[in-house]
Amino acid sequence: MGMTASEKESIRLRYLEVDTSNVADVLDNMNLLQQGLAADFGPYPETCKRMAGWAYTIRGQMTPYPQGGDADKMQACQGLSPGEIGVWSGNGEGICYFGELIALGMKERGCVGALIDGGIRDVRWIGEHQFPVFARYKTSVQSIGRWKVNACQVPVYMRGHDGGNVIVRPGDFILADEDGAIVIPVEHVHTVLVEAERLTEIEKNIRKEIANGLTLAEALKKYGHV
């Protein structure tokens, strides 16, 4: 899907104005039923309310290796571009995939957040840098010597809402907010956005009508169910 940088950024900013709940409903109506991520993905720190961006995938695995740094992780992050979200996938349980310094390096490249199917640490400091992260858990245990990046910009699996897997490909779109995180396939990104914006506008009108004295039943009769 060929888009200019300005077109991609315009779409990203528009997605920041819609909710994952509306996007999820649109995807269901399109019979794209396996796009929602597991319920334990949450914001770190909690003050991080939402993020939206294009997927840049990073994959790793548990493997023992000597202490002394992880050049592969640093190298993988060098390919990040403005407007992208680092999507970290792998089988590391109980360890963090990255902390403050990697987050700073990502932010320097214009990265707008991270989605981690694993752990994070340095939560307070990442919050100080206003770098949004949605992860499954936090832990003080580092990845060095335990978990190593083995690929980037390849399709990856992330834990899905029903215990299955959600495939995230490079260039797919990620939206996360207070209700959770969801993946929009790139080929549907514009169609989903337009419909989610339509639902958002209807909901705004319903809230306004109820605030002005209309009953819920009367508002739904006027605007329909959303």
N, CA, C and O of each residue as an XYZ file, in Angstrom:
904
protein
N       0.863     -1.189      0.000
C       0.000      0.000      0.000
C       0.894      1.232      0.000
O       1.478      1.579      1.027
N       1.002      1.896     -1.154
C       1.904      3.033     -1.259
C       1.299      4.308     -0.708
O       0.265      4.772     -1.190
N       1.944      4.876      0.304
C       1.511      6.136      0.883
C       2.731      6.986      1.142
O       3.804      6.473      1.460
N       2.563      8.300      1.004
C       3.647      9.203      1.351
C       3.750      9.302      2.868
O       2.844      8.893      3.594
N       4.863      9.848      3.331
C       5.046     10.023      4.769
C       3.970     10.924      5.364
O       3.499     10.682      6.475
N       3.585     11.953      4.634
C       2.567     12.873      5.158
C       1.196     12.207      5.203
O       0.419     12.458      6.124
N       0.891     11.363      4.223
C      -0.378     10.630      4.235
C      -0.426      9.656      5.416
O      -1.449      9.537      6.089
N       0.670      8.975      5.657
C       0.716      8.036      6.782
C       0.568      8.760      8.113
O      -0.104      8.267      9.020
N       1.192      9.923      8.232
C       1.084     10.670      9.478
C      -0.324     11.221      9.674
O      -0.816     11.271     10.801
N      -0.976     11.633      8.591
C      -2.357     12.109      8.685
C      -3.274     10.996      9.187
O      -4.120     11.229     10.050
N      -3.109      9.800      8.655
C      -3.903      8.660      9.099
C      -3.620      8.353     10.564
O      -4.546      8.084     11.329
N      -2.357      8.389     10.959
C      -1.994      8.101     12.347
C      -2.660      9.079     13.305
O      -3.194      8.672     14.337
N      -2.633     10.355     12.975
C      -3.243     11.356     13.846
C      -4.755     11.201     13.907
O      -5.354     11.433     14.957
N      -5.376     10.819     12.814
C      -6.824     10.587     12.828
C      -7.179      9.388     13.707
O      -8.196      9.412     14.400
N      -6.365      8.356     13.685
C      -6.625      7.195     14.537
C      -6.542      7.554     16.021
O      -7.213      6.931     16.844
N      -5.742      8.532     16.365
C      -5.650      8.945     17.758
C      -6.954      9.549     18.275
O      -7.121      9.713     19.484
N      -7.878      9.882     17.375
C      -9.147     10.491     17.750
C     -10.287      9.486     17.831
O     -11.416      9.867     18.140
N     -10.018      8.208     17.558
C     -11.066      7.186     17.659
C     -10.673      6.171     18.726
O      -9.504      6.073     19.099
N     -11.650      5.422     19.209
C     -11.430      4.458     20.280
C     -11.230      3.048     19.731
O     -11.751      2.699     18.672
N     -10.465      2.246     20.471
C     -10.279      0.857     20.052
C     -11.607      0.105     20.014
O     -11.780     -0.806     19.204
N     -12.544      0.480     20.884
C     -13.835     -0.212     20.893
C     -14.561     -0.053     19.563
O     -15.117     -1.019     19.040
N     -14.561      1.158     19.012
C     -15.191      1.366     17.715
C     -14.436      0.643     16.603
O     -15.044      0.060     15.706
N     -13.119      0.687     16.670
C     -12.319     -0.024     15.669
C     -12.588     -1.524     15.724
O     -12.709     -2.177     14.687
N     -12.681     -2.067     16.941
C     -12.969     -3.496     17.091
C     -14.317     -3.856     16.486
O     -14.451     -4.899     15.845
N     -15.323     -2.996     16.685
C     -16.646     -3.258     16.110
C     -16.599     -3.236     14.587
O     -17.234     -4.062     13.932
N     -15.853     -2.298     14.028
C     -15.733     -2.218     12.575
C     -15.061     -3.469     12.028
O     -15.506     -4.029     11.026
N     -13.996     -3.908     12.680
C     -13.291     -5.109     12.229
C     -14.193     -6.330     12.315
O     -14.165     -7.178     11.423
N     -14.995     -6.436     13.372
C     -15.946     -7.548     13.479
C     -16.923     -7.534     12.318
O     -17.211     -8.575     11.726
N     -17.435     -6.348     11.990
C     -18.396     -6.241     10.889
C     -17.773     -6.592      9.540
O     -18.481     -6.942      8.595
N     -16.450     -6.497      9.455
C     -15.733     -6.887      8.237
C     -15.285     -8.347      8.287
O     -14.570     -8.814      7.401
N     -15.712     -9.069      9.335
C     -15.356    -10.469      9.562
C     -13.868    -10.656      9.810
O     -13.306    -11.711      9.518
N     -13.237     -9.620     10.351
C     -11.840     -9.709     10.795
C     -11.874     -9.861     12.310
O     -11.779     -8.881     13.048
N     -12.011    -11.101     12.758
C     -12.393    -11.385     14.139
C     -11.215    -11.645     15.075
O     -11.415    -11.791     16.281
N     -10.004    -11.707     14.552
C      -8.847    -12.084     15.372
C      -7.809    -10.969     15.440
O      -6.613    -11.231     15.314
N      -8.248     -9.738     15.635
C      -7.331     -8.592     15.629
C      -7.091     -7.989     17.009
O      -6.157     -7.206     17.179
N      -7.904     -8.334     17.985
C      -7.751     -7.779     19.320
C      -6.699     -8.533     20.119
O      -6.637     -9.761     20.059
N      -5.877     -7.813     20.861
C      -4.830     -8.441     21.653
C      -5.327     -8.819     23.044
O      -6.396     -8.388     23.475
N      -4.534     -9.633     23.737
C      -4.920    -10.174     25.046
C      -5.197     -9.066     26.052
O      -4.645     -7.969     25.965
N      -6.053     -9.376     26.994
C      -6.498     -8.378     27.975
C      -5.380     -7.904     28.892
O      -5.501     -6.840     29.499
N      -4.283     -8.673     29.010
C      -3.228     -8.248     29.928
C      -2.252     -7.248     29.319
O      -1.326     -6.811     30.003
N      -2.432     -6.872     28.053
C      -1.673     -5.745     27.519
C      -2.198     -4.466     28.165
O      -3.391     -4.173     28.093
N      -1.317     -3.717     28.787
C      -1.750     -2.495     29.444
C      -0.718     -1.393     29.334
O       0.416     -1.645     28.927
N      -1.098     -0.155     29.696
C      -0.201      0.994     29.556
C       0.829      1.069     30.678
O       0.522      0.824     31.845
N       2.028      1.406     30.306
C       3.115      1.630     31.272
C       3.825      2.927     30.925
O       4.384      3.056     29.837
N       3.807      3.903     31.854
C       3.036      3.905     33.102
C       1.547      4.065     32.818
O       1.134      4.196     31.665
N       0.754      4.054     33.871
C      -0.696      4.133     33.693
C      -1.143      5.461     33.110
O      -2.239      5.561     32.559
N      -0.305      6.482     33.226
C      -0.644      7.791     32.655
C      -0.598      7.787     31.131
O      -1.083      8.718     30.488
N      -0.019      6.749     30.564
C      -0.031      6.599     29.102
C      -1.432      6.177     28.681
O      -1.859      5.063     28.987
N      -2.147      7.042     27.989
C      -3.555      6.790     27.681
C      -3.779      6.095     26.341
O      -4.666      5.252     26.215
N      -2.970      6.453     25.339
C      -3.194      5.859     24.027
C      -1.967      6.025     23.147
O      -1.116      6.881     23.388
N      -1.896      5.186     22.120
C      -0.854      5.325     21.117
C      -1.370      4.767     19.806
O      -2.247      3.904     19.781
N      -0.813      5.271     18.719
C      -1.207      4.831     17.386
C      -0.004      4.950     16.475
O       0.723      5.943     16.520
N       0.207      3.939     15.649
C       1.335      4.007     14.734
C       1.458      2.759     13.888
O       0.716      1.791     14.054
N       2.411      2.807     12.980
C       2.654      1.741     12.009
C       3.630      0.731     12.595
O       4.625      1.107     13.214
N       3.345     -0.543     12.400
C       4.105     -1.595     13.060
C       5.492     -1.784     12.451
O       5.654     -1.956     11.243
N       6.479     -1.744     13.337
C       7.844     -2.160     13.013
C       8.124     -3.345     13.932
O       8.212     -3.175     15.148
N       8.262     -4.530     13.371
C       8.276     -5.738     14.186
C       9.696     -6.159     14.574
O      10.638     -6.054     13.788
N       9.810     -6.639     15.813
C      11.061     -7.158     16.358
C      10.736     -8.473     17.061
O       9.842     -8.533     17.905
N      11.474     -9.525     16.703
C      11.199    -10.852     17.259
C      12.420    -11.378     18.003
O      13.556    -11.170     17.577
N      12.173    -12.066     19.126
C      13.269    -12.627     19.891
C      12.915    -13.970     20.476
O      11.793    -14.452     20.321
N      13.884    -14.581     21.157
C      13.641    -15.874     21.779
C      14.528    -16.034     23.007
O      15.563    -15.378     23.131
N      14.111    -16.910     23.907
C      14.920    -17.245     25.061
C      16.113    -18.075     24.607
O      15.966    -19.079     23.911
N      17.292    -17.632     25.019
C      18.515    -18.382     24.718
C      19.621    -17.898     25.642
O      19.768    -16.689     25.826
N      20.407    -18.798     26.232
C      21.496    -18.349     27.114
C      22.669    -17.819     26.299
O      23.029    -18.395     25.273
N      23.268    -16.712     26.761
C      24.467    -16.174     26.127
C      25.205    -15.331     27.145
O      24.627    -14.978     28.173
N      26.471    -14.992     26.896
C      27.273    -14.299     27.901
C      26.759    -12.890     28.187
O      26.128    -12.263     27.336
N      27.035    -12.406     29.389
C      26.736    -11.028     29.737
C      27.615    -10.086     28.904
O      28.607    -10.504     28.307
N      27.225     -8.799     28.880
C      28.076     -7.842     28.175
C      27.367     -7.039     27.106
O      28.018     -6.444     26.247
N      26.057     -7.012     27.141
C      25.336     -6.199     26.165
C      24.570     -7.038     25.169
O      24.685     -8.263     25.141
N      23.788     -6.359     24.356
C      22.973     -7.043     23.341
C      22.959     -6.186     22.091
O      22.038     -5.399     21.873
N      23.994     -6.347     21.267
C      24.123     -5.534     20.055
C      23.013     -5.810     19.065
O      22.626     -4.915     18.314
N      22.486     -7.036     19.043
C      21.422     -7.371     18.086
C      20.163     -6.550     18.363
O      19.473     -6.127     17.434
N      19.870     -6.329     19.635
C      18.704     -5.528     19.990
C      18.883     -4.084     19.526
O      17.974     -3.485     18.951
N      20.056     -3.542     19.782
C      20.342     -2.172     19.370
C      20.288     -2.035     17.850
O      19.763     -1.054     17.325
N      20.833     -3.024     17.154
C      20.843     -2.989     15.697
C      19.437     -3.041     15.128
O      19.131     -2.343     14.161
N      18.577     -3.862     15.720
C      17.203     -3.983     15.236
C      16.467     -2.660     15.310
O      15.645     -2.353     14.447
N      16.762     -1.868     16.346
C      16.065     -0.594     16.532
C      16.539      0.485     15.566
O      15.879      1.514     15.420
N      17.665      0.268     14.908
C      18.190      1.277     13.988
C      17.296      1.486     12.774
O      17.363      2.533     12.130
N      16.464      0.509     12.456
C      15.613      0.626     11.276
C      14.313      1.361     11.510
O      13.558      1.589     10.564
N      14.029      1.741     12.754
C      12.773      2.431     13.067
C      12.689      3.784     12.379
O      13.693      4.476     12.212
N      11.466      4.152     11.980
C      11.222      5.423     11.302
C      10.137      6.201     12.029
O       9.387      5.621     12.814
N      10.038      7.510     11.782
C       9.000      8.318     12.412
C       7.599      7.753     12.168
O       7.282      7.284     11.075
N       6.773      7.809     13.213
C       5.394      7.348     13.111
C       5.215      5.859     13.333
O       4.092      5.358     13.276
N       6.314      5.134     13.588
C       6.213      3.694     13.786
C       6.158      3.336     15.267
O       6.615      4.086     16.129
N       5.585      2.168     15.532
C       5.550      1.579     16.861
C       6.378      0.306     16.832
O       6.191     -0.544     15.962
N       7.297      0.174     17.787
C       8.061     -1.059     17.893
C       7.193     -2.159     18.464
O       6.704     -2.053     19.589
N       6.999     -3.220     17.689
C       6.176     -4.356     18.106
C       7.121     -5.497     18.460
O       7.741     -6.096     17.582
N       7.224     -5.793     19.754
C       8.186     -6.766     20.263
C       7.482     -8.087     20.550
O       6.546     -8.142     21.347
N       7.940     -9.147     19.896
C       7.325    -10.462     20.032
C       8.386    -11.482     20.435
O       9.556    -11.331     20.085
N       7.987    -12.511     21.163
C       8.939    -13.554     21.521
C       8.413    -14.421     22.631
O       7.298    -14.225     23.116
N       9.227    -15.394     23.039
C       8.783    -16.365     24.032
C       9.403    -16.115     25.397
O       9.505    -17.038     26.204
N       9.814    -14.891     25.667
C      10.448    -14.586     26.948
C       9.437    -14.355     28.039
O       8.712    -13.361     28.002
N       9.365    -15.236     29.005
C       8.444    -15.071     30.135
C       9.224    -14.626     31.367
O      10.237    -15.230     31.720
N       8.753    -13.575     32.014
C       9.336    -13.137     33.265
C      10.546    -12.239     33.131
O      11.174    -11.896     34.133
N      10.890    -11.847     31.899
C      12.019    -10.939     31.703
C      11.543     -9.738     30.887
O      10.517     -9.801     30.210
N      12.299     -8.649     30.959
C      11.913     -7.458     30.202
C      12.591     -7.485     28.834
O      13.734     -7.925     28.706
N      11.888     -7.020     27.834
C      12.460     -6.943     26.492
C      13.278     -5.674     26.317
O      14.248     -5.654     25.559
N      12.887     -4.613     27.019
C      13.714     -3.406     26.992
C      13.350     -2.473     28.137
O      12.328     -2.636     28.804
N      14.226     -1.481     28.345
C      14.000     -0.492     29.380
C      14.251      0.912     28.855
O      14.064      1.190     27.671
N      14.673      1.784     29.744
C      14.741      3.212     29.432
C      15.658      3.532     28.261
O      15.273      4.307     27.385
N      16.853      2.965     28.217
C      17.822      3.369     27.199
C      17.376      2.975     25.799
O      17.516      3.760     24.861
N      16.839      1.764     25.648
C      16.316      1.367     24.336
C      15.143      2.262     23.951
O      15.021      2.669     22.795
N      14.285      2.567     24.918
C      13.144      3.445     24.635
C      13.616      4.807     24.147
O      13.044      5.365     23.211
N      14.663      5.348     24.779
C      15.203      6.636     24.349
C      15.747      6.553     22.926
O      15.531      7.460     22.123
N      16.449      5.471     22.615
C      16.964      5.303     21.264
C      15.855      5.203     20.237
O      15.984      5.724     19.128
N      14.764      4.540     20.594
C      13.615      4.442     19.699
C      12.981      5.811     19.492
O      12.647      6.193     18.370
N      12.820      6.544     20.591
C      12.201      7.866     20.502
C      13.031      8.804     19.637
O      12.478      9.606     18.884
N      14.355      8.709     19.739
C      15.230      9.558     18.928
C      15.019      9.349     17.430
O      15.259     10.256     16.632
N      14.579      8.173     17.058
C      14.356      7.856     15.649
C      12.944      8.210     15.191
O      12.571      7.932     14.052
N      12.160      8.821     16.074
C      10.802      9.221     15.722
C       9.756      8.174     16.029
O       8.585      8.342     15.689
N      10.170      7.085     16.675
C       9.231      6.037     17.077
C       8.211      6.620     18.053
O       8.572      7.418     18.917
N       6.945      6.233     17.925
C       5.875      6.837     18.723
C       5.322      5.891     19.782
O       4.260      6.154     20.346
N       6.022      4.799     20.058
C       5.575      3.909     21.112
C       6.088      2.498     20.922
O       6.758      2.188     19.937
N       5.759      1.641     21.892
C       6.149      0.237     21.829
C       4.996     -0.631     22.304
O       4.283     -0.285     23.246
N       4.828     -1.757     21.638
C       3.840     -2.774     21.997
C       4.632     -4.047     22.279
O       5.309     -4.564     21.391
N       4.551     -4.555     23.510
C       5.463     -5.603     23.952
C       4.697     -6.828     24.430
O       3.964     -6.762     25.417
N       4.867     -7.949     23.730
C       4.295     -9.211     24.187
C       5.275     -9.844     25.166
O       5.807    -10.931     24.939
N       5.492     -9.128     26.258
C       6.467     -9.517     27.260
C       6.573     -8.417     28.286
O       5.599     -7.717     28.563
N       7.776     -8.260     28.863
C       7.928     -7.353     29.979
C       8.696     -6.082     29.678
O       9.398     -5.970     28.673
N       8.537     -5.121     30.588
C       9.207     -3.825     30.510
C       9.746     -3.494     31.902
O       9.190     -3.938     32.907
N      10.829     -2.713     31.960
C      11.304     -2.172     33.227
C      11.652     -0.693     33.037
O      11.504     -0.161     31.936
N      12.110     -0.032     34.089
C      12.370      1.415     34.065
C      11.094      2.197     33.762
O      11.122      3.220     33.078
N       9.979      1.696     34.282
C       8.678      2.266     33.941
C       8.603      3.751     34.294
O       8.117      4.555     33.499
N       9.081      4.111     35.477
C       8.992      5.515     35.904
C       9.756      6.420     34.948
O       9.270      7.490     34.581
N      10.946      5.996     34.544
C      11.779      6.846     33.701
C      11.250      6.911     32.274
O      11.326      7.957     31.630
N      10.719      5.814     31.783
C      10.103      5.841     30.449
C       8.919      6.800     30.458
O       8.678      7.507     29.479
N       8.175      6.823     31.574
C       7.085      7.782     31.704
C       7.578      9.211     31.719
O       6.941     10.094     31.145
N       8.716      9.452     32.376
C       9.292     10.799     32.395
C       9.624     11.282     30.984
O       9.523     12.473     30.689
N      10.016     10.358     30.125
C      10.351     10.706     28.743
C       9.117     10.766     27.839
O       9.223     11.058     26.647
N       7.943     10.485     28.422
C       6.673     10.537     27.680
C       6.717      9.654     26.438
O       6.318     10.052     25.344
N       7.220      8.438     26.653
C       7.262      7.453     25.575
C       6.215      6.388     25.874
O       6.377      5.631     26.831
N       5.141      6.308     25.081
C       4.052      5.382     25.404
C       4.432      3.923     25.164
O       5.036      3.585     24.146
N       4.071      3.073     26.111
C       4.331      1.641     26.009
C       3.102      0.876     26.478
O       2.514      1.202     27.510
N       2.720     -0.136     25.721
C       1.723     -1.105     26.168
C       2.421     -2.460     26.198
O       2.939     -2.925     25.183
N       2.428     -3.091     27.380
C       3.127     -4.354     27.570
C       2.256     -5.293     28.382
O       1.218     -4.893     28.909
N       2.688     -6.561     28.483
C       1.906     -7.534     29.261
C       2.246     -7.518     30.738
O       1.409     -7.875     31.568
N       3.468     -7.106     31.084
C       3.831     -7.060     32.494
C       5.094     -6.222     32.667
O       5.748     -5.856     31.690
N       5.427     -5.924     33.920
C       6.681     -5.249     34.243
C       7.533     -6.181     35.095
O       7.008     -7.011     35.837
N       8.839     -6.037     34.983
C       9.761     -6.865     35.737
C      11.118     -6.178     35.785
O      11.488     -5.447     34.867
N      11.850     -6.418     36.854
C      13.193     -5.846     36.952
C      14.244     -6.715     36.268
O      15.387     -6.281     36.122
N      13.893     -7.922     35.848
C      14.859     -8.878     35.312
C      15.182     -8.559     33.856
O      14.287     -8.537     33.011
N      16.453     -8.313     33.562
C      16.863     -7.911     32.221
C      16.897     -9.089     31.253
O      16.889    -10.252     31.655
N      16.935     -8.751     29.961
C      16.977     -9.778     28.926
C      18.393    -10.262     28.633
O      18.576    -11.379     28.151
N      19.404     -9.426     28.921
C      20.783     -9.789     28.579
C      21.166    -11.102     29.249
O      21.009    -11.269     30.458
N      21.672    -12.031     28.440
C      22.024    -13.360     28.914
C      20.884    -14.346     28.901
O      21.081    -15.532     29.166
N      19.665    -13.859     28.588
C      18.479    -14.719     28.664
C      17.651    -14.735     27.386
O      17.175    -15.789     26.963
N      17.478    -13.557     26.766
C      16.551    -13.405     25.629
C      17.241    -12.544     24.587
O      17.799    -11.498     24.917
N      17.210    -12.972     23.333
C      17.957    -12.268     22.300
C      17.092    -12.058     21.062
O      16.341    -12.947     20.661
N      17.202    -10.879     20.462
C      16.524    -10.587     19.194
C      17.116    -11.471     18.096
O      18.334    -11.611     17.982
N      16.222    -12.067     17.287
C      16.699    -12.898     16.185
C      16.167    -12.479     14.822
O      16.528    -13.079     13.810
N      15.308    -11.450     14.780
C      14.812    -10.972     13.482
C      14.072     -9.656     13.686
O      13.578     -9.367     14.776
N      14.003     -8.870     12.628
C      13.158     -7.677     12.650
C      12.514     -7.508     11.280
O      13.014     -7.996     10.266
N      11.399     -6.808     11.285
C      10.608     -6.567     10.081
C      10.205     -7.859      9.371
O      10.330     -8.003      8.155
N       9.712     -8.798     10.198
C       9.120    -10.045      9.720
C       7.748    -10.177     10.378
O       7.525     -9.569     11.425
N       6.816    -10.952      9.804
C       5.549    -11.182     10.505
C       5.794    -11.849     11.849
O       6.625    -12.750     11.963
N       5.066    -11.402     12.865
C       5.224    -11.957     14.215
C       3.865    -12.310     14.790
O       2.832    -11.823     14.330
N       3.884    -13.171     15.812
C       2.686    -13.498     16.573
C       2.642    -12.671     17.849
O       3.660    -12.481     18.515
N       1.444    -12.177     18.183
C       1.178    -11.546     19.466
C      -0.012    -12.260     20.096
O      -0.883    -12.760     19.383
N      -0.055    -12.313     21.419
C      -1.152    -13.013     22.097
C      -2.477    -12.302     21.841
O      -2.594    -11.086     21.994
N      -3.474    -13.098     21.445
C      -4.764    -12.543     21.095
C      -5.770    -12.575     22.231
O      -5.520    -13.168     23.281
N      -6.907    -11.933     22.013
C      -7.921    -11.776     23.054
C      -8.514    -13.101     23.506
O      -8.988    -13.210     24.637
N      -8.494    -14.107     22.642
C      -9.134    -15.382     22.961
C      -8.128    -16.485     23.257
O      -8.488    -17.662     23.267
N      -6.881    -16.122     23.496
C      -5.863    -17.119     23.778
C      -5.110    -17.598     22.554
O      -4.109    -18.303     22.678
N      -5.581    -17.222     21.371
C      -4.883    -17.564     20.146
C      -3.826    -16.522     19.814
O      -3.382    -15.773     20.684
N      -3.434    -16.483     18.565
C      -2.411    -15.543     18.121
C      -2.973    -14.530     17.136
O      -3.862    -14.841     16.342
N      -2.449    -13.328     17.198
C      -2.727    -12.298     16.205
C      -1.445    -12.089     15.408
O      -0.378    -11.873     15.982
N      -1.553    -12.153     14.097
C      -0.390    -11.915     13.254
C      -0.233    -10.413     13.038
O      -1.183     -9.727     12.661
N       0.969     -9.913     13.281
C       1.299     -8.518     12.996
C       2.400     -8.515     11.939
O       3.467     -9.098     12.130
N       2.123     -7.854     10.834
C       3.101     -7.741      9.755
C       3.707     -6.347      9.754
O       3.060     -5.389     10.179
N       4.931     -6.225      9.286
C       5.496     -4.876      9.145
C       4.561     -3.995      8.324
O       4.130     -4.379      7.237
N       4.250     -2.813      8.848
C       3.377     -1.891      8.139
C       1.919     -1.974      8.513
O       1.141     -1.105      8.120
N       1.509     -3.010      9.275
C       0.155     -3.009      9.815
C       0.028     -1.847     10.806
O       1.022     -1.216     11.166
N      -1.205     -1.573     11.241
C      -1.419     -0.415     12.119
C      -1.784     -0.876     13.523
O      -2.562     -1.814     13.697
N      -1.220     -0.211     14.516
C      -1.464     -0.523     15.926
C      -2.206      0.638     16.579
O      -1.806      1.794     16.442
N      -3.287      0.325     17.288
C      -4.004      1.308     18.093
C      -4.190      0.737     19.486
O      -4.629     -0.403     19.639
N      -3.859      1.522     20.503
C      -4.030      1.079     21.887
C      -4.543      2.242     22.723
O      -4.127      3.386     22.542
N      -5.449      1.935     23.637
C      -5.975      2.954     24.545
C      -6.401      2.303     25.848
O      -5.975      1.189     26.155
N      -7.245      2.992     26.623
C      -7.647      2.491     27.939
C      -8.373      1.150     27.869
O      -8.422      0.427     28.864
N      -8.935      0.806     26.714
C      -9.689     -0.436     26.569
C      -8.849     -1.603     26.075
O      -9.313     -2.743     26.105
N      -7.633     -1.352     25.623
C      -6.805     -2.443     25.136
C      -6.069     -2.071     23.864
O      -5.962     -0.896     23.512
N      -5.564     -3.082     23.181
C      -4.774     -2.878     21.962
C      -5.331     -3.733     20.837
O      -5.847     -4.827     21.065
N      -5.220     -3.218     19.622
C      -5.791     -3.896     18.464
C      -4.902     -3.658     17.249
O      -4.191     -2.657     17.166
N      -4.958     -4.602     16.308
C      -4.134     -4.561     15.104
C      -5.036     -4.413     13.890
O      -5.978     -5.185     13.713
N      -4.749     -3.419     13.052
C      -5.527     -3.197     11.829
C      -4.647     -3.558     10.639
O      -3.614     -2.922     10.428
N      -5.033     -4.572      9.852
C      -4.232     -4.920      8.672
C      -4.097     -3.717      7.747
O      -5.060     -2.981      7.530
N      -2.909     -3.522      7.207
C      -2.626     -2.311      6.438
C      -3.568     -2.150      5.252
O      -3.923     -1.025      4.898
N      -3.984     -3.268      4.626
C      -4.845     -3.159      3.458
C      -6.249     -2.672      3.805
O      -7.010     -2.290      2.915
N      -6.598     -2.682      5.090
C      -7.920     -2.232      5.522
C      -7.850     -0.945      6.342
O      -8.868     -0.488      6.862
N      -6.670     -0.361      6.461
C      -6.479      0.715      7.429
C      -7.352      1.933      7.131
O      -7.864      2.558      8.060
N      -7.528      2.279      5.869
C      -8.331      3.462      5.543
C      -9.821      3.178      5.698
O     -10.550      4.004      6.246
N     -10.282      2.024      5.224
C     -11.694      1.664      5.341
C     -12.126      1.615      6.800
O     -13.188      2.126      7.155
N     -11.299      0.999      7.647
C     -11.616      0.896      9.066
C     -11.655      2.277      9.709
O     -12.537      2.561     10.520
N     -10.718      3.122      9.356
C     -10.665      4.463      9.937
C     -11.910      5.270      9.613
O     -12.502      5.880     10.504
N     -12.309      5.282      8.371
C     -13.477      6.074      7.963
C     -14.730      5.620      8.705
O     -15.516      6.447      9.166
N     -14.914      4.304      8.820
C     -16.102      3.800      9.506
C     -16.013      4.063     11.007
O     -17.022      4.383     11.634
N     -14.827      3.933     11.590
C     -14.666      4.216     13.018
C     -14.936      5.694     13.308
O     -15.513      6.028     14.343
N     -14.529      6.560     12.415
C     -14.820      7.992     12.570
C     -16.322      8.245     12.507
O     -16.842      9.084     13.243
N     -17.017      7.529     11.639
C     -18.474      7.689     11.534
C     -19.145      7.266     12.840
O     -20.022      7.967     13.344
N     -18.736      6.127     13.386
C     -19.308      5.665     14.654
C     -18.978      6.626     15.794
O     -19.810      6.871     16.668
N     -17.781      7.158     15.779
C     -17.373      8.109     16.811
C     -18.263      9.345     16.796
O     -18.664      9.837     17.851
N     -18.570      9.842     15.615
C     -19.423     11.026     15.493
C     -20.841     10.738     15.988
O     -21.457     11.583     16.637
N     -21.357      9.551     15.681
C     -22.680      9.174     16.166
C     -22.695      9.138     17.692
O     -23.624      9.645     18.319
N     -21.666      8.539     18.285
C     -21.602      8.459     19.745
C     -21.534      9.846     20.378
O     -22.156     10.094     21.412
N     -20.778     10.748     19.754
C     -20.711     12.123     20.263
C     -22.087     12.770     20.244
O     -22.470     13.448     21.198
N     -22.831     12.564     19.167
C     -24.170     13.136     19.066
C     -25.112     12.550     20.110
O     -25.920     13.270     20.697
N     -25.008     11.238     20.342
C     -25.860     10.598     21.342
C     -25.556     11.160     22.732
O     -26.477     11.466     23.489
N     -24.290     11.297     23.069
C     -23.927     11.852     24.372
C     -24.467     13.269     24.529
O     -24.963     13.645     25.592
N     -24.365     14.047     23.459
C     -24.834     15.430     23.512
C     -26.353     15.477     23.704
O     -26.864     16.265     24.501
N     -27.060     14.630     22.971
C     -28.523     14.615     23.082
C     -28.963     14.203     24.492
O     -29.892     14.789     25.048
N     -28.297     13.199     25.069
C     -28.654     12.750     26.415
C     -28.352     13.848     27.433
O     -29.127     14.068     28.364
N     -27.225     14.534     27.254
C     -26.883     15.638     28.153
C     -27.909     16.757     28.081
O     -28.100     17.490     29.052
N     -28.580     16.894     26.922
C     -29.589     17.933     26.736
C     -30.994     17.474     27.108
O     -31.966     18.201     26.907
N     -31.097     16.234     27.665
C     -32.387     15.799     28.191
C     -33.059     14.661     27.463
O     -34.071     14.153     27.944
N     -32.541     14.236     26.323
C     -33.135     13.113     25.607
C     -32.871     11.827     26.386
O     -31.805     11.672     26.981
N     -33.832     10.904     26.387
C     -33.587      9.611     27.025
C     -32.708      8.762     26.112
O     -32.575      9.038     24.919
N     -32.117      7.734     26.689
C     -31.283      6.833     25.886
C     -32.101      6.190     24.776
O     -31.648      6.091     23.636
N     -33.313      5.751     25.121
C     -34.169      5.116     24.114
C     -34.473      6.076     22.964
O     -34.458      5.683     21.798
N     -34.749      7.327     23.300
C     -35.046      8.325     22.258
C     -33.809      8.613     21.406
O     -33.918      8.792     20.193
N     -32.632      8.658     22.039
C     -31.399      8.917     21.297
C     -31.074      7.766     20.344
O     -30.650      7.976     19.208
N     -31.283      6.549     20.837
C     -30.993      5.390     19.982
C     -32.007      5.275     18.846
O     -31.670      4.818     17.754
N     -33.239      5.687     19.102
C     -34.234      5.695     18.022
C     -33.857      6.696     16.951
O     -34.100      6.469     15.766
N     -33.264      7.806     17.365
C     -32.888      8.853     16.432
C     -31.634      8.494     15.639
O     -31.563      8.736     14.435
N     -30.636      7.909     16.328
C     -29.332      7.679     15.701
C     -29.044      6.220     15.381
O     -28.130      5.915     14.615
N     -29.823      5.322     15.967
C     -29.557      3.904     15.772
C     -28.540      3.392     16.771
O     -27.867      4.170     17.447
N     -28.436      2.079     16.858
C     -27.492      1.458     17.789
C     -26.089      1.511     17.212
O     -25.901      1.390     16.001
N     -25.097      1.694     18.091
C     -23.711      1.717     17.669
C     -22.915      0.703     18.490
O     -21.709      0.559     18.293
